[in-house]
Amino acid sequence: MIKNNGKYYLHYAAPGTEWKTYADGIYTADAPLGPFTYAEYSPFSFKPTGFISGAGHGCTFRDKAGNWWRIVTMTISVKHMFERRLGLFPVGFDADGHIRTNTEFADYPQYLPGVKADPVIDNFTGWMLLSRYKQARASSIIEDHGTLYAVDEDVRTYWSAATGDSGEWLAMDLGKACDIHAIQVNFAENGTNPRKVRGREVVLYQQYFIETSLDSLVWTLLVDKSANMKDVPHDYIELAQPAQARYVRIVNVFSPGEGKFALRDLRIFGNLDEAYRSIAANMNQVRNPANGRDATIVWDPVPGADGYVVRYGIHPFKLYNNYMVYDTNIVDVHSLNKDVTYVFEVESFDSGTEYYRGSYTGVGDRRGAGSPEGFGLGQNYPNPFNPQTRIPYELRGVQDVHLDVFSLNGRKVFTYSEDAKPAGSHEILLSVEGLPNGIYVYRLQAGESTQQRKMVVLK
């Protein structure tokens, strides 16, 4: 519980630390022992989407300048239910005493406390994500941990090299020359010996370096962490001056605990001058009358947009919560309060680059040519779609591929096969003229491996 301007704010967390919707609600009172009243704008700390999700079970405090901040619990919950991280977000109070936590663009670079006079208003640097779903190659891969998982903007998946040896690498093509302002290296644990990384007297650090290139032939050293002696599971590097590059390559020097060189995501930020944000048009909302807590938000897709921020709140000037999404123009919201009227707004954003554009050529290793990509199935785009969408995938070698699309009741509605597809990145153009609206599952088999994802047909 905290106190601000004579009002007491009692925090509580739900539904659980392992859920992406982990959030904090609020009860307020004029005295520390109550009586307390539920705040209809709850949850006040909420982050259900993005690279890493969750914003509950935290601590709200003031910095030296008097600004409020919040440290929260964020979930990975893959190898253990309580596999978590900590997030830091600005907090503020409006004229009516409503408390809010600003989690908009919270996975992107933000300013530290003490930089912005009022950080809850806008603490975002404006540097956009350049790396999502870009073409990527690696020195080696492990089955079911292909290079797509290093660029899919999901902390719960990861690419892994076959070893933790010095010289293992991952590289990506941003599609064009970009202005890079910051890089976040998110390491994963794969094959790590627990006895080597637990306790106080252990060797626990990551060593690597990052190079950039404009043509994939001449490389320049950008970041040198080859002598690093600190544990940096989510290492963040902010450049003093932006670097212009099309290709980015990270090379392993040392992985702790006898583990393999693995990355949850290699995230590249920049293009401040080329990025744009704009309000999307023709938005519709459908509230679920059965429970009053759910709503479906649909809007006209913005050509070229990378993604959208769906804001909502109890007043046009109180749109304090948000869902951030890519590759879709529909969002199902399940966090509303019953018998409360809400206002929604959708903003599109773009990084100035395109997904899946260009071919990845010429990226080599000091030891020779790299191994081809691993098997990975990407999210279709656009999504929702009608009547056509593209399904990206990559292969680690020459393989036969087979794609099936099913309705949720298991009926097969589409099939596609091709023999002896070469290693590399590919796309399937899927046309479903006449297929009813709904959610479908597409399943790709390459050799003996199978992966599947969901997509939405919406007319």
C-alpha positions in Angstrom: 0.0 0.0 0.0 1.2 3.5 -0.8 0.0 7.0 0.1 -0.2 10.0 -2.3 -2.0 13.3 -1.7 -3.9 11.9 1.3 -5.2 8.8 -0.5 -4.2 5.3 0.2 -3.7 2.8 -2.6 -3.9 -0.9 -1.8 -2.3 -3.1 -4.5 -3.1 -6.7 -5.1 -1.8 -9.1 -7.8 -3.6 -11.6 -10.0 -4.0 -14.2 -11.6 -0.5 -15.7 -11.1 3.1 -15.1 -11.8 3.3 -17.7 -14.6 0.6 -15.9 -16.7 1.2 -13.1 -19.2 -1.8 -11.3 -17.8 -0.2 -11.0 -14.3 -1.2 -7.6 -13.1 -2.0 -5.4 -10.1 -5.4 -4.0 -9.3 -6.2 -1.2 -6.8 -8.5 -0.5 -3.9 -8.5 3.1 -2.5 -9.3 4.7 0.8 -9.0 7.9 2.7 -7.5 6.2 5.8 -5.0 3.3 6.1 -7.6 1.0 7.6 -10.3 1.8 5.1 -13.0 1.4 4.2 -11.5 0.6 0.8 -13.3 1.0 -2.6 -12.4 -1.0 -5.7 -11.0 1.2 -8.5 -13.0 0.6 -11.6 -10.1 1.4 -13.8 -8.1 -1.6 -12.5 -5.7 -3.1 -13.4 -3.4 -0.2 -13.0 -0.2 -2.2 -13.8 -0.7 -4.4 -16.9 1.4 -5.7 -19.7 -0.1 -8.8 -21.4 1.9 -8.5 -24.7 5.3 -7.8 -26.1 8.7 -9.4 -25.9 8.2 -10.3 -22.2 4.9 -9.9 -20.4 3.5 -9.5 -16.9 3.4 -6.4 -14.6 2.1 -7.7 -11.3 3.4 -8.4 -7.8 5.6 -5.4 -7.6 6.8 -2.5 -5.6 5.8 1.2 -6.2 8.2 3.8 -4.9 9.5 7.3 -5.5 12.9 8.4 -6.8 15.1 11.2 -5.6 13.3 13.7 -7.8 9.9 12.7 -6.4 8.7 10.7 -9.5 6.9 7.4 -8.9 8.2 4.1 -10.4 7.3 0.5 -10.2 9.3 -2.7 -10.2 7.2 -5.6 -11.4 7.4 -9.4 -11.9 7.6 -10.5 -15.6 7.1 -14.1 -16.7 9.1 -16.5 -18.8 7.8 -19.7 -17.1 9.2 -22.2 -19.6 11.7 -24.3 -17.7 10.1 -23.5 -14.4 6.8 -21.9 -13.4 8.7 -19.2 -11.5 11.2 -18.4 -14.2 10.9 -14.6 -14.1 12.5 -11.3 -14.6 12.1 -7.8 -13.2 10.7 -4.8 -15.1 10.9 -1.1 -14.3 8.1 1.3 -15.4 7.1 4.9 -14.6 4.0 5.5 -12.5 1.8 8.6 -12.2 -1.5 10.0 -10.8 -3.9 12.1 -12.7 -6.1 15.0 -11.5 -8.8 12.6 -10.2 -6.2 10.6 -8.2 -6.2 7.6 -10.6 -2.9 5.7 -10.5 -1.4 4.3 -13.7 1.7 2.5 -14.8 3.0 3.4 -18.3 3.8 0.1 -20.1 3.5 1.4 -23.6 6.5 0.5 -25.8 8.0 -0.8 -22.5 10.1 -3.5 -24.3 11.8 -0.8 -26.3 14.5 1.5 -25.0 13.3 3.8 -22.2 14.9 6.6 -20.2 16.3 5.9 -16.8 14.9 7.7 -13.7 16.2 11.3 -13.5 16.2 12.0 -17.3 12.6 13.0 -17.9 10.8 15.5 -15.7 7.5 13.6 -15.9 8.4 10.1 -17.2 4.8 8.7 -16.9 3.8 11.0 -19.8 6.3 9.7 -22.3 9.4 7.8 -21.3 10.0 6.2 -24.7 13.2 7.1 -26.7 11.4 6.7 -30.0 13.9 4.1 -31.2 12.0 1.4 -33.0 12.6 -2.4 -33.2 14.4 -3.2 -36.4 15.2 -6.9 -36.0 11.8 -8.6 -35.7 11.4 -11.4 -38.2 14.4 -10.4 -40.3 16.3 -12.9 -42.3 18.9 -14.7 -40.1 21.7 -17.2 -40.4 23.8 -19.0 -37.9 27.0 -21.0 -37.6 25.0 -24.0 -36.5 21.5 -24.8 -35.0 19.8 -27.4 -32.9 16.5 -29.1 -33.9 13.4 -27.0 -32.9 15.7 -24.0 -32.0 16.2 -22.4 -35.5 17.2 -18.8 -36.2 13.6 -17.6 -36.5 13.4 -17.9 -32.7 16.2 -15.3 -32.3 14.1 -12.7 -34.2 10.5 -13.6 -33.2 10.1 -11.1 -30.3 9.2 -13.8 -27.8 11.3 -14.3 -24.6 9.9 -17.8 -24.3 11.6 -19.2 -27.4 15.3 -19.2 -28.4 17.8 -20.0 -31.1 20.6 -22.3 -30.0 23.9 -23.2 -31.7 25.1 -26.8 -31.5 27.9 -25.9 -29.1 29.1 -23.2 -26.7 32.4 -23.0 -28.5 34.1 -19.7 -29.3 33.3 -18.7 -32.8 29.6 -19.8 -32.9 27.6 -16.9 -34.5 24.3 -15.6 -35.5 23.8 -12.8 -38.1 20.8 -11.0 -39.5 19.9 -8.9 -42.5 17.9 -5.8 -41.6 16.8 -5.5 -45.2 18.4 -2.1 -45.8 20.9 0.2 -44.2 19.5 1.4 -40.8 20.6 3.8 -38.1 21.2 1.6 -35.0 21.0 3.3 -31.7 20.9 0.4 -29.3 21.2 -3.4 -29.1 19.8 -5.9 -26.5 21.4 -9.3 -26.3 19.1 -11.8 -24.6 20.9 -15.0 -23.7 19.1 -18.3 -23.2 20.2 -21.3 -21.1 20.5 -24.5 -23.2 22.4 -27.5 -22.0 23.8 -25.6 -19.1 25.3 -27.7 -16.2 23.4 -26.4 -13.1 26.3 -27.2 -10.8 28.5 -24.8 -12.8 26.2 -21.8 -12.5 24.6 -22.0 -9.0 26.1 -20.6 -5.9 28.4 -17.7 -5.2 31.8 -19.0 -6.3 31.0 -19.9 -9.9 32.0 -18.8 -13.3 28.9 -16.9 -14.5 29.4 -14.5 -17.3 28.9 -14.2 -21.1 31.6 -13.0 -23.5 31.0 -12.0 -27.1 31.4 -9.3 -29.7 29.1 -7.7 -32.3 30.1 -6.7 -35.9 28.2 -4.7 -38.5 28.4 -4.4 -42.3 26.7 -2.6 -45.1 27.4 -5.3 -47.7 28.0 -8.5 -45.7 31.6 -8.5 -47.0 33.4 -5.9 -45.0 32.7 -6.1 -41.2 33.4 -3.5 -38.5 33.6 -4.2 -34.8 30.8 -2.4 -33.0 30.6 -4.0 -29.5 33.5 -5.8 -27.8 32.4 -7.8 -24.7 35.1 -10.4 -25.3 36.7 -9.7 -21.9 33.4 -9.2 -20.0 33.4 -10.7 -16.5 29.7 -9.9 -15.5 26.6 -12.0 -15.7 24.5 -10.1 -18.4 21.5 -12.3 -19.3 19.8 -9.3 -21.0 22.8 -7.2 -22.0 21.8 -3.7 -23.2 24.2 -1.6 -25.3 23.4 2.0 -26.1 25.6 3.5 -28.7 27.1 7.0 -28.1 26.6 7.7 -31.8 24.2 5.7 -34.1 25.9 3.2 -36.4 24.7 2.7 -39.9 24.5 -0.9 -40.9 22.4 -3.5 -42.8 23.9 -6.6 -41.4 24.5 -7.4 -37.7 26.5 -10.4 -36.5 27.1 -11.6 -32.9 30.0 -14.0 -32.3 30.4 -16.1 -29.2 33.6 -16.0 -27.1 32.5 -17.8 -23.9 29.2 -19.3 -22.7 29.0 -20.2 -19.0 28.2 -23.5 -17.4 29.3 -25.6 -20.3 26.1 -24.5 -22.1 25.5 -23.9 -25.7 25.5 -20.4 -27.3 21.8 -19.5 -27.3 19.8 -16.3 -27.7 16.2 -15.6 -26.8 16.4 -12.7 -29.2 19.0 -10.4 -30.7 17.1 -7.1 -30.6 18.2 -4.1 -32.7 16.7 -0.6 -32.2 17.0 2.6 -34.1 15.7 4.5 -37.2 14.4 7.4 -35.2 14.0 9.6 -38.3 12.2 7.0 -40.4 9.8 5.6 -37.8 6.2 6.8 -37.7 3.2 6.5 -35.4 -0.4 7.3 -36.4 -3.9 6.7 -35.2 -5.6 3.8 -37.1 -9.0 4.4 -38.7 -12.4 2.7 -38.7 -12.1 0.9 -35.4 -14.9 -1.3 -34.1 -15.4 -2.9 -30.7 -17.7 -5.8 -29.8 -18.3 -6.3 -26.1 -19.2 -9.9 -24.9 -22.7 -9.5 -23.3 -22.3 -12.9 -21.5 -19.8 -11.7 -18.9 -19.1 -8.1 -19.8 -15.4 -8.6 -19.2 -14.3 -9.5 -22.8 -14.2 -7.4 -26.0 -13.0 -7.9 -29.5 -11.3 -4.9 -31.2 -11.1 -4.8 -35.0 -9.6 -2.0 -37.1 -8.6 -1.3 -40.7 -5.0 -2.4 -41.3 -2.5 0.3 -42.0 -0.4 -0.5 -45.1 3.2 -1.0 -44.2 2.7 -0.8 -40.4 4.8 -3.1 -38.2 2.2 -3.3 -35.5 -0.3 -1.5 -33.3 -0.9 -0.3 -29.8 -4.5 -0.8 -28.7 -5.1 1.6 -25.8 -8.2 1.6 -23.6 -9.6 3.1 -20.4 -12.7 4.5 -18.7 -12.4 8.0 -20.3 -11.1 9.4 -23.6 -8.3 11.0 -21.6 -7.6 8.0 -19.4 -6.5 5.4 -21.9 -3.9 4.0 -19.5 -3.8 0.2 -20.4 -2.7 -1.3 -23.7 -2.2 -4.3 -25.9 0.8 -4.2 -28.3 0.5 -6.5 -31.3 2.1 -7.4 -34.6 0.8 -8.9 -37.8 -2.8 -8.6 -36.9 -5.7 -6.0 -36.9 -7.8 -7.8 -34.3 -7.3 -8.1 -30.5 -9.3 -10.0 -27.9 -9.3 -8.1 -24.6 -10.1 -10.2 -21.5 -9.3 -7.7 -18.8 -12.3 -5.4 -18.5 -14.5 -4.7 -15.5 -18.1 -5.7 -15.7 -20.6 -2.8 -16.0 -17.9 -0.3 -16.8 -17.9 1.7 -20.0 -14.6 1.7 -21.9 -13.0 3.8 -24.6 -10.6 2.3 -27.1 -8.0 3.8 -29.5 -5.6 2.1 -31.9 -2.2 3.6 -33.0 -0.1 2.0 -35.7 3.7 2.2 -35.7 6.4 1.4 -38.2 10.2 1.1 -38.0 11.0 2.1 -41.5 12.0 -1.4 -42.6 10.0 -4.3 -44.0 9.7 -7.9 -42.8 11.0 -10.8 -44.9 12.4 -8.5 -47.5 15.6 -9.1 -49.5 17.8 -12.2 -49.7 20.5 -13.0 -47.2 23.8 -13.5 -49.0 27.5 -13.5 -48.4 27.5 -13.8 -44.6 30.4 -16.1 -43.6 32.4 -17.1 -40.6 36.2 -16.8 -40.0 36.2 -20.6 -40.1 34.4 -20.7 -43.5 30.8 -20.8 -44.7 28.1 -21.1 -42.1 25.6 -23.9 -41.7 22.2 -23.3 -43.3 19.2 -22.2 -41.2 17.4 -24.4 -38.8 13.8 -25.6 -39.3 11.5 -22.9 -38.1 7.9 -21.9 -38.8 7.0 -18.2 -38.6 3.7 -16.4 -38.0 1.7 -15.8 -41.2 1.4 -12.2 -42.4 -0.9 -10.4 -42.7 -3.0 -11.8 -39.9 -6.0 -11.7 -39.9 -6.2 -11.9 -43.7 -8.5 -12.4 -46.6 -8.1 -14.0 -49.1 -4.2 -14.3 -49.2 -1.5 -14.6 -46.6 2.2 -15.6 -46.5 3.6 -18.3 -44.3 7.4 -18.0 -43.7 9.6 -20.9 -42.8 13.3 -21.9 -42.9 15.1 -25.2 -43.4 18.4 -26.4 -42.1 19.0 -28.6 -45.1 17.4 -30.0 -48.2 14.0 -31.4 -47.1 10.6 -32.3 -48.3 7.9 -30.0 -46.9 4.2 -30.5 -46.3 1.7 -27.9 -45.1 -1.8 -28.6 -43.8 -4.4 -26.1 -42.7 -7.2 -27.2 -40.3 -10.3 -25.6 -38.8 -10.6 -25.8 -35.0 -12.8 -28.8 -35.3 -10.0 -30.7 -37.1 -11.3 -30.5 -40.7 -8.5 -30.1 -43.2 -9.2 -27.2 -45.5 -5.9 -26.8 -47.4 -2.8 -28.9 -48.2 0.5 -28.2 -50.0 3.6 -30.2 -50.6 6.9 -29.7 -52.3 9.9 -32.1 -52.5 13.6 -31.3 -52.0 13.3 -27.7 -50.9 16.8 -26.2 -50.4 18.2 -24.9 -47.2 17.3 -21.3 -46.4 14.3 -19.1 -45.9 11.1 -19.7 -47.8 7.5 -18.5 -48.0 4.2 -20.2 -49.0 1.6 -18.0 -50.5 -1.7 -19.2 -49.1 -5.0 -18.4 -50.8 -8.3 -19.3 -49.1 -10.9 -17.7 -51.3 -14.4 -18.7 -49.9 -13.1 -19.9 -46.5 -15.4 -18.8 -43.6 -14.3 -16.4 -41.0 -12.6 -18.1 -38.0 -9.4 -19.3 -36.4 -7.4 -22.0 -38.2 -4.3 -24.0 -37.5 -1.5 -24.3 -40.0 1.0 -27.2 -39.6 4.2 -27.6 -41.4 6.2 -30.8 -41.6 9.8 -30.7 -42.8 11.5 -34.1 -42.7 10.6 -35.6 -39.4 10.0 -32.3 -37.6 6.6 -30.6 -37.3 5.5 -27.2 -36.0 2.2 -25.4 -36.0 0.7 -21.9 -35.4 -2.7 -20.3 -35.5 -4.1 -17.7 -38.0 -7.3 -15.8 -38.5 -9.5 -15.4 -41.6 -11.5 -12.2 -41.3 -13.6 -10.7 -44.2 
